[in-house]
Amino acid sequence: MPEPDAAITISARGLTRSFGGHIAVNELTLELRRGEVLGFLGPNGAGKTTTMQMLTGNLAPTRGAVSICGIDLLEEPAAAKARIGYLPEVPPLYRELTVDEYLTLAAKLHRVPAARRRDAVAGAKQRCGLAEAGGKLIGALSRGYQQRVGIAQAIVHAPDVVILDEPTVGLDPNQIREIRGLIRELGGAHSVILSTHILPEVEAICDRVQIMHHGNIVYSDTIGALRQFESGAMVLLGLRRPPPLAELAAVPGVAGAECLEPTMFRVQLSTGADPTEALVQAAVARNWGLFRLAPAQTSLEDVFVNLTRREEPQ
């Protein structure tokens, strides 16, 4: 049997979960490498939370396998879970405890040896910007600092994998920026899975994206490859005196056109076609006032909407 790849921290194969006759997650495959930040996306009901519960060992899959750093999560759950840090959407905080008391409790629950516990708590506080907050009651902290405490409990045992579910919900812009910086820093020493609905956050932080829809992975690639993801090649066309869309779409090599702004259009090209010259000639001959013609970059929002706007299959 081949040795597991030491760079791979999470490997899920054929992961499926059914609730009665409903398949919430269907044959999911996921692989995460050390030092990588993965953005895990999908609309409400896509199966993200169910997937994260299975990856953290809080929910048994109907079928499939998960390994954490080469340890089978179903066969050796205690050893595998020791490699995971998890921040659920609602942080599991005890508001009546101080930060030090709570993180010490978290370290005990994660079986950090007594001799290392103080250093582990101090290290987690330092990394999360809580060095001066140890004696404060959690209930007296701002929402942003409570999120920091939640992340600190997830990393106090120095896990290989950190899974964060909506870590910036309800935070103000300054707090969001601080948490983003912390997540980037975590990605240097851990593997991180970030589940969020804030798409610019994913583009700013993550190395790779997986999008779920109706329990299936419908997109999986790097942020760099995302820029080239298109259902067909597209260009941006700026016209000061634009024609009707039907006239624009009738230019040879154009498969369709969409109005983005009164003078700006996104033009989809026919497969294998390059209508650039035909567009320029038409714009000059018909006095459209061409002022821009450039390749269109695809945003994460474009890809997300395109892949998840389909209706639930009957």
Contacts in CASP RR format, 6 or more apart in sequence:
PFRMAT RR
TARGET T0000
AUTHOR 0000-0000-0000
METHOD contacts of the structure
MODEL  1
MPEPDAAITISARGLTRSFGGHIAVNELTLELRRGEVLGFLGPNGAGKTT
TMQMLTGNLAPTRGAVSICGIDLLEEPAAAKARIGYLPEVPPLYRELTVD
EYLTLAAKLHRVPAARRRDAVAGAKQRCGLAEAGGKLIGALSRGYQQRVG
IAQAIVHAPDVVILDEPTVGLDPNQIREIRGLIRELGGAHSVILSTHILP
EVEAICDRVQIMHHGNIVYSDTIGALRQFESGAMVLLGLRRPPPLAELAA
VPGVAGAECLEPTMFRVQLSTGADPTEALVQAAVARNWGLFRLAPAQTSL
EDVFVNLTRREEPQ
4 11 0 8 1.000
4 67 0 8 1.000
4 69 0 8 1.000
4 70 0 8 1.000
6 34 0 8 1.000
6 69 0 8 1.000
7 33 0 8 1.000
7 34 0 8 1.000
8 31 0 8 1.000
8 32 0 8 1.000
8 33 0 8 1.000
8 34 0 8 1.000
8 69 0 8 1.000
8 70 0 8 1.000
9 32 0 8 1.000
9 33 0 8 1.000
9 34 0 8 1.000
9 68 0 8 1.000
9 69 0 8 1.000
9 83 0 8 1.000
9 160 0 8 1.000
9 161 0 8 1.000
9 191 0 8 1.000
10 30 0 8 1.000
10 31 0 8 1.000
10 32 0 8 1.000
10 55 0 8 1.000
10 66 0 8 1.000
10 67 0 8 1.000
10 68 0 8 1.000
10 161 0 8 1.000
10 191 0 8 1.000
10 193 0 8 1.000
11 30 0 8 1.000
11 31 0 8 1.000
11 32 0 8 1.000
11 66 0 8 1.000
11 67 0 8 1.000
11 70 0 8 1.000
12 28 0 8 1.000
12 29 0 8 1.000
12 30 0 8 1.000
12 31 0 8 1.000
12 54 0 8 1.000
12 55 0 8 1.000
12 64 0 8 1.000
12 65 0 8 1.000
12 66 0 8 1.000
13 29 0 8 1.000
13 64 0 8 1.000
13 65 0 8 1.000
13 66 0 8 1.000
14 27 0 8 1.000
14 28 0 8 1.000
14 29 0 8 1.000
14 63 0 8 1.000
14 64 0 8 1.000
14 65 0 8 1.000
15 25 0 8 1.000
15 27 0 8 1.000
15 28 0 8 1.000
15 29 0 8 1.000
15 30 0 8 1.000
15 51 0 8 1.000
15 54 0 8 1.000
15 61 0 8 1.000
15 64 0 8 1.000
15 65 0 8 1.000
15 66 0 8 1.000
16 23 0 8 1.000
16 25 0 8 1.000
16 26 0 8 1.000
16 27 0 8 1.000
16 28 0 8 1.000
16 61 0 8 1.000
16 62 0 8 1.000
16 63 0 8 1.000
16 64 0 8 1.000
17 23 0 8 1.000
17 24 0 8 1.000
17 25 0 8 1.000
17 50 0 8 1.000
17 51 0 8 1.000
17 54 0 8 1.000
17 59 0 8 1.000
17 61 0 8 1.000
17 62 0 8 1.000
18 24 0 8 1.000
18 62 0 8 1.000
23 215 0 8 1.000
24 47 0 8 1.000
24 50 0 8 1.000
24 215 0 8 1.000
25 47 0 8 1.000
25 50 0 8 1.000
25 51 0 8 1.000
25 54 0 8 1.000
25 61 0 8 1.000
25 215 0 8 1.000
26 214 0 8 1.000
26 215 0 8 1.000
26 216 0 8 1.000
27 216 0 8 1.000
28 51 0 8 1.000
28 212 0 8 1.000
28 215 0 8 1.000
28 216 0 8 1.000
28 217 0 8 1.000
29 217 0 8 1.000
30 51 0 8 1.000
30 55 0 8 1.000
30 210 0 8 1.000
30 217 0 8 1.000
32 38 0 8 1.000
32 161 0 8 1.000
32 191 0 8 1.000
32 193 0 8 1.000
33 191 0 8 1.000
34 160 0 8 1.000
34 190 0 8 1.000
34 191 0 8 1.000
35 187 0 8 1.000
35 188 0 8 1.000
35 189 0 8 1.000
35 190 0 8 1.000
35 191 0 8 1.000
35 192 0 8 1.000
36 187 0 8 1.000
36 191 0 8 1.000
36 192 0 8 1.000
36 207 0 8 1.000
36 208 0 8 1.000
37 183 0 8 1.000
37 184 0 8 1.000
37 186 0 8 1.000
37 187 0 8 1.000
37 191 0 8 1.000
37 192 0 8 1.000
37 194 0 8 1.000
37 205 0 8 1.000
37 206 0 8 1.000
37 207 0 8 1.000
37 208 0 8 1.000
38 191 0 8 1.000
38 192 0 8 1.000
38 193 0 8 1.000
38 194 0 8 1.000
38 206 0 8 1.000
38 207 0 8 1.000
38 208 0 8 1.000
38 209 0 8 1.000
38 210 0 8 1.000
39 193 0 8 1.000
39 194 0 8 1.000
39 195 0 8 1.000
39 196 0 8 1.000
39 202 0 8 1.000
39 205 0 8 1.000
39 206 0 8 1.000
39 208 0 8 1.000
39 209 0 8 1.000
39 210 0 8 1.000
40 48 0 8 1.000
40 51 0 8 1.000
40 52 0 8 1.000
40 193 0 8 1.000
40 194 0 8 1.000
40 195 0 8 1.000
40 210 0 8 1.000
40 212 0 8 1.000
41 48 0 8 1.000
41 195 0 8 1.000
41 196 0 8 1.000
41 197 0 8 1.000
41 199 0 8 1.000
41 202 0 8 1.000
41 209 0 8 1.000
41 210 0 8 1.000
41 211 0 8 1.000
41 212 0 8 1.000
41 304 0 8 1.000
42 48 0 8 1.000
42 197 0 8 1.000
42 211 0 8 1.000
42 212 0 8 1.000
42 213 0 8 1.000
42 304 0 8 1.000
42 308 0 8 1.000
43 213 0 8 1.000
43 308 0 8 1.000
46 212 0 8 1.000
46 213 0 8 1.000
46 214 0 8 1.000
46 215 0 8 1.000
46 308 0 8 1.000
47 212 0 8 1.000
47 215 0 8 1.000
48 195 0 8 1.000
48 212 0 8 1.000
49 89 0 8 1.000
49 165 0 8 1.000
49 195 0 8 1.000
50 59 0 8 1.000
51 212 0 8 1.000
52 86 0 8 1.000
52 163 0 8 1.000
52 165 0 8 1.000
52 193 0 8 1.000
52 195 0 8 1.000
53 59 0 8 1.000
54 60 0 8 1.000
54 61 0 8 1.000
54 66 0 8 1.000
55 66 0 8 1.000
55 73 0 8 1.000
55 84 0 8 1.000
55 163 0 8 1.000
55 193 0 8 1.000
56 81 0 8 1.000
56 84 0 8 1.000
56 85 0 8 1.000
56 86 0 8 1.000
56 163 0 8 1.000
57 66 0 8 1.000
57 73 0 8 1.000
57 77 0 8 1.000
57 80 0 8 1.000
57 81 0 8 1.000
60 74 0 8 1.000
61 74 0 8 1.000
65 72 0 8 1.000
65 73 0 8 1.000
65 74 0 8 1.000
66 72 0 8 1.000
66 73 0 8 1.000
66 74 0 8 1.000
66 80 0 8 1.000
67 73 0 8 1.000
67 80 0 8 1.000
68 80 0 8 1.000
68 81 0 8 1.000
68 83 0 8 1.000
68 84 0 8 1.000
68 160 0 8 1.000
68 161 0 8 1.000
69 80 0 8 1.000
69 83 0 8 1.000
69 160 0 8 1.000
69 161 0 8 1.000
71 79 0 8 1.000
71 80 0 8 1.000
71 83 0 8 1.000
72 80 0 8 1.000
73 80 0 8 1.000
73 81 0 8 1.000
82 110 0 8 1.000
82 111 0 8 1.000
82 157 0 8 1.000
82 159 0 8 1.000
83 159 0 8 1.000
83 160 0 8 1.000
83 161 0 8 1.000
84 159 0 8 1.000
84 160 0 8 1.000
84 161 0 8 1.000
84 162 0 8 1.000
84 163 0 8 1.000
85 154 0 8 1.000
85 155 0 8 1.000
85 157 0 8 1.000
85 159 0 8 1.000
85 161 0 8 1.000
85 162 0 8 1.000
85 163 0 8 1.000
86 154 0 8 1.000
86 162 0 8 1.000
86 163 0 8 1.000
86 165 0 8 1.000
87 150 0 8 1.000
87 151 0 8 1.000
87 153 0 8 1.000
87 154 0 8 1.000
87 162 0 8 1.000
87 163 0 8 1.000
87 164 0 8 1.000
87 165 0 8 1.000
87 167 0 8 1.000
88 165 0 8 1.000
89 165 0 8 1.000
89 166 0 8 1.000
89 169 0 8 1.000
91 146 0 8 1.000
91 147 0 8 1.000
91 149 0 8 1.000
91 150 0 8 1.000
91 153 0 8 1.000
92 150 0 8 1.000
92 153 0 8 1.000
93 102 0 8 1.000
93 138 0 8 1.000
93 139 0 8 1.000
93 146 0 8 1.000
93 149 0 8 1.000
93 150 0 8 1.000
94 102 0 8 1.000
94 105 0 8 1.000
94 138 0 8 1.000
95 137 0 8 1.000
95 138 0 8 1.000
95 139 0 8 1.000
96 137 0 8 1.000
96 138 0 8 1.000
96 139 0 8 1.000
97 105 0 8 1.000
97 137 0 8 1.000
97 138 0 8 1.000
98 134 0 8 1.000
98 135 0 8 1.000
98 136 0 8 1.000
98 137 0 8 1.000
98 138 0 8 1.000
99 125 0 8 1.000
99 130 0 8 1.000
99 133 0 8 1.000
99 134 0 8 1.000
99 135 0 8 1.000
99 136 0 8 1.000
99 138 0 8 1.000
99 141 0 8 1.000
99 149 0 8 1.000
99 152 0 8 1.000
100 121 0 8 1.000
100 125 0 8 1.000
100 134 0 8 1.000
100 135 0 8 1.000
102 138 0 8 1.000
102 149 0 8 1.000
102 153 0 8 1.000
103 121 0 8 1.000
103 124 0 8 1.000
103 125 0 8 1.000
103 149 0 8 1.000
103 152 0 8 1.000
103 153 0 8 1.000
103 156 0 8 1.000
104 117 0 8 1.000
104 121 0 8 1.000
106 152 0 8 1.000
106 153 0 8 1.000
106 156 0 8 1.000
106 157 0 8 1.000
107 117 0 8 1.000
107 120 0 8 1.000
107 121 0 8 1.000
107 156 0 8 1.000
107 157 0 8 1.000
108 117 0 8 1.000
110 156 0 8 1.000
110 157 0 8 1.000
111 157 0 8 1.000
112 120 0 8 1.000
112 156 0 8 1.000
112 157 0 8 1.000
120 156 0 8 1.000
120 157 0 8 1.000
120 158 0 8 1.000
121 156 0 8 1.000
122 131 0 8 1.000
124 130 0 8 1.000
124 152 0 8 1.000
124 153 0 8 1.000
124 155 0 8 1.000
124 156 0 8 1.000
125 131 0 8 1.000
125 133 0 8 1.000
125 134 0 8 1.000
125 152 0 8 1.000
127 152 0 8 1.000
127 155 0 8 1.000
127 182 0 8 1.000
127 185 0 8 1.000
127 186 0 8 1.000
128 148 0 8 1.000
128 149 0 8 1.000
128 151 0 8 1.000
128 152 0 8 1.000
128 155 0 8 1.000
128 182 0 8 1.000
129 148 0 8 1.000
129 182 0 8 1.000
130 145 0 8 1.000
130 148 0 8 1.000
130 149 0 8 1.000
130 152 0 8 1.000
133 141 0 8 1.000
133 145 0 8 1.000
133 149 0 8 1.000
138 146 0 8 1.000
138 149 0 8 1.000
139 146 0 8 1.000
141 149 0 8 1.000
142 175 0 8 1.000
143 170 0 8 1.000
143 171 0 8 1.000
143 175 0 8 1.000
144 171 0 8 1.000
144 175 0 8 1.000
144 178 0 8 1.000
144 179 0 8 1.000
147 167 0 8 1.000
147 168 0 8 1.000
147 171 0 8 1.000
147 175 0 8 1.000
147 179 0 8 1.000
148 178 0 8 1.000
148 179 0 8 1.000
148 182 0 8 1.000
151 162 0 8 1.000
151 164 0 8 1.000
151 167 0 8 1.000
151 179 0 8 1.000
151 182 0 8 1.000
151 186 0 8 1.000
154 162 0 8 1.000
154 163 0 8 1.000
154 164 0 8 1.000
155 162 0 8 1.000
155 186 0 8 1.000
155 190 0 8 1.000
159 190 0 8 1.000
160 190 0 8 1.000
160 191 0 8 1.000
161 190 0 8 1.000
161 191 0 8 1.000
161 192 0 8 1.000
161 193 0 8 1.000
162 186 0 8 1.000
162 187 0 8 1.000
162 190 0 8 1.000
162 191 0 8 1.000
162 192 0 8 1.000
162 193 0 8 1.000
163 192 0 8 1.000
163 193 0 8 1.000
163 195 0 8 1.000
164 183 0 8 1.000
164 192 0 8 1.000
164 193 0 8 1.000
164 194 0 8 1.000
164 195 0 8 1.000
165 195 0 8 1.000
166 195 0 8 1.000
166 196 0 8 1.000
166 197 0 8 1.000
167 179 0 8 1.000
167 183 0 8 1.000
167 194 0 8 1.000
167 196 0 8 1.000
168 175 0 8 1.000
168 176 0 8 1.000
168 179 0 8 1.000
168 180 0 8 1.000
168 196 0 8 1.000
168 198 0 8 1.000
168 201 0 8 1.000
171 179 0 8 1.000
176 198 0 8 1.000
176 201 0 8 1.000
180 201 0 8 1.000
180 204 0 8 1.000
180 205 0 8 1.000
181 205 0 8 1.000
183 192 0 8 1.000
183 194 0 8 1.000
183 205 0 8 1.000
184 205 0 8 1.000
186 192 0 8 1.000
194 201 0 8 1.000
194 202 0 8 1.000
194 205 0 8 1.000
194 206 0 8 1.000
196 202 0 8 1.000
199 299 0 8 1.000
199 300 0 8 1.000
199 301 0 8 1.000
199 304 0 8 1.000
200 300 0 8 1.000
202 209 0 8 1.000
202 223 0 8 1.000
202 300 0 8 1.000
203 223 0 8 1.000
203 226 0 8 1.000
203 299 0 8 1.000
203 300 0 8 1.000
206 223 0 8 1.000
207 222 0 8 1.000
207 223 0 8 1.000
208 220 0 8 1.000
208 221 0 8 1.000
208 222 0 8 1.000
208 223 0 8 1.000
209 219 0 8 1.000
209 220 0 8 1.000
209 221 0 8 1.000
209 222 0 8 1.000
209 223 0 8 1.000
209 226 0 8 1.000
209 300 0 8 1.000
210 217 0 8 1.000
210 219 0 8 1.000
210 220 0 8 1.000
211 217 0 8 1.000
211 218 0 8 1.000
211 219 0 8 1.000
211 220 0 8 1.000
211 303 0 8 1.000
211 304 0 8 1.000
211 307 0 8 1.000
211 308 0 8 1.000
212 218 0 8 1.000
213 307 0 8 1.000
213 308 0 8 1.000
213 310 0 8 1.000
214 312 0 8 1.000
214 313 0 8 1.000
218 307 0 8 1.000
218 308 0 8 1.000
219 229 0 8 1.000
219 303 0 8 1.000
219 307 0 8 1.000
221 229 0 8 1.000
223 300 0 8 1.000
226 298 0 8 1.000
226 300 0 8 1.000
226 303 0 8 1.000
227 297 0 8 1.000
227 298 0 8 1.000
228 298 0 8 1.000
229 298 0 8 1.000
229 303 0 8 1.000
230 296 0 8 1.000
230 298 0 8 1.000
231 268 0 8 1.000
231 306 0 8 1.000
232 255 0 8 1.000
232 268 0 8 1.000
232 269 0 8 1.000
232 271 0 8 1.000
233 268 0 8 1.000
233 269 0 8 1.000
233 272 0 8 1.000
233 295 0 8 1.000
234 266 0 8 1.000
234 267 0 8 1.000
234 268 0 8 1.000
234 269 0 8 1.000
234 295 0 8 1.000
234 296 0 8 1.000
234 298 0 8 1.000
235 266 0 8 1.000
235 267 0 8 1.000
235 269 0 8 1.000
235 276 0 8 1.000
235 279 0 8 1.000
235 293 0 8 1.000
235 294 0 8 1.000
235 295 0 8 1.000
235 296 0 8 1.000
236 260 0 8 1.000
236 264 0 8 1.000
236 265 0 8 1.000
236 266 0 8 1.000
236 267 0 8 1.000
236 292 0 8 1.000
236 293 0 8 1.000
236 294 0 8 1.000
236 295 0 8 1.000
236 296 0 8 1.000
237 248 0 8 1.000
237 257 0 8 1.000
237 264 0 8 1.000
237 265 0 8 1.000
237 266 0 8 1.000
237 267 0 8 1.000
237 279 0 8 1.000
237 290 0 8 1.000
237 292 0 8 1.000
237 293 0 8 1.000
238 263 0 8 1.000
238 264 0 8 1.000
238 265 0 8 1.000
238 290 0 8 1.000
238 291 0 8 1.000
238 292 0 8 1.000
238 293 0 8 1.000
239 263 0 8 1.000
239 265 0 8 1.000
239 283 0 8 1.000
239 288 0 8 1.000
239 289 0 8 1.000
239 290 0 8 1.000
239 291 0 8 1.000
240 263 0 8 1.000
240 288 0 8 1.000
240 289 0 8 1.000
240 290 0 8 1.000
240 291 0 8 1.000
241 287 0 8 1.000
241 288 0 8 1.000
241 289 0 8 1.000
242 248 0 8 1.000
242 259 0 8 1.000
242 262 0 8 1.000
242 263 0 8 1.000
242 265 0 8 1.000
242 288 0 8 1.000
243 286 0 8 1.000
243 288 0 8 1.000
245 256 0 8 1.000
245 257 0 8 1.000
245 258 0 8 1.000
245 259 0 8 1.000
245 265 0 8 1.000
248 254 0 8 1.000
248 256 0 8 1.000
248 257 0 8 1.000
248 265 0 8 1.000
248 267 0 8 1.000
249 255 0 8 1.000
249 256 0 8 1.000
249 257 0 8 1.000
251 275 0 8 1.000
251 278 0 8 1.000
251 279 0 8 1.000
251 282 0 8 1.000
252 273 0 8 1.000
252 275 0 8 1.000
252 278 0 8 1.000
253 269 0 8 1.000
253 270 0 8 1.000
253 273 0 8 1.000
253 274 0 8 1.000
253 275 0 8 1.000
253 278 0 8 1.000
254 267 0 8 1.000
254 268 0 8 1.000
254 269 0 8 1.000
254 270 0 8 1.000
254 273 0 8 1.000
254 275 0 8 1.000
254 278 0 8 1.000
254 279 0 8 1.000
255 268 0 8 1.000
255 269 0 8 1.000
255 270 0 8 1.000
255 271 0 8 1.000
255 273 0 8 1.000
256 267 0 8 1.000
256 268 0 8 1.000
257 265 0 8 1.000
257 266 0 8 1.000
257 267 0 8 1.000
257 268 0 8 1.000
258 265 0 8 1.000
258 266 0 8 1.000
258 267 0 8 1.000
258 268 0 8 1.000
259 265 0 8 1.000
260 266 0 8 1.000
263 291 0 8 1.000
264 292 0 8 1.000
266 296 0 8 1.000
267 275 0 8 1.000
267 279 0 8 1.000
269 275 0 8 1.000
276 293 0 8 1.000
279 290 0 8 1.000
279 293 0 8 1.000
280 290 0 8 1.000
280 293 0 8 1.000
282 288 0 8 1.000
283 289 0 8 1.000
283 290 0 8 1.000
284 290 0 8 1.000
END
